[in-house]
């Protein structure tokens, strides 16, 4: 029995490009293009509705770009893996794309030769980047501010969770926080539980240390 085909959505703001990609993929067995999107918002909607294995995502689209759409697909915990396909060389765009959650990065001028392999690679759970991009990844890690990861974790909290974290670090009790945010103390405790699940913070001392590290108490 043959394996199920890899189900793909194409997200690019140029219909001619989508048609070309569809032709390349259509010439290969085991890959089905099940939807097309002209911007990031459409890509997210289609991904939620059609549950593809792979989303081939252009970066430069309006009103929502590919990196933002990729972050949203990851944030919604959708099953699809994103393969960035762009005209931009890796130098300035590879590291941000991977940080957004992309599982692969391919330039459009190599699509006719490498697209099918890239789709199959990310569909089976592996990362696809050109070997020559290893230098860029290494530079990206070297340049990265060590606090960037902590800031990114904080920004994944909802606005209400961020407020509860700040107020807890400032020494307010659950009833006091509830009064300030117009919610019940029990709801405050629920938000603290969510913060603990996301950041691993349980004691007030850990809240203070985290907040001081990011300068949250001065904001």
Secondary structure, DSSP 4 states (H G I P E B T S, - for coil): -PPPPEEEEEE-S-HHHHHHHHHHHHTSTTEEEEEEESSHHHHHHHHHHH--SEEEE-S--SSS-HHHHHHHHHHTT-S-EEEEEESS-HHHHHHHHHHHT-SEEEEGGGHHHHHHHHHHHHHTT--B--GGGHHHHHHHHHHS-TTHHHHHHHHTS-HHHHHHHHHHHTT--HHHHHHHHTS-HHHHHHHHHHHHHHH---SHHHHHHHHHHHTGGG-
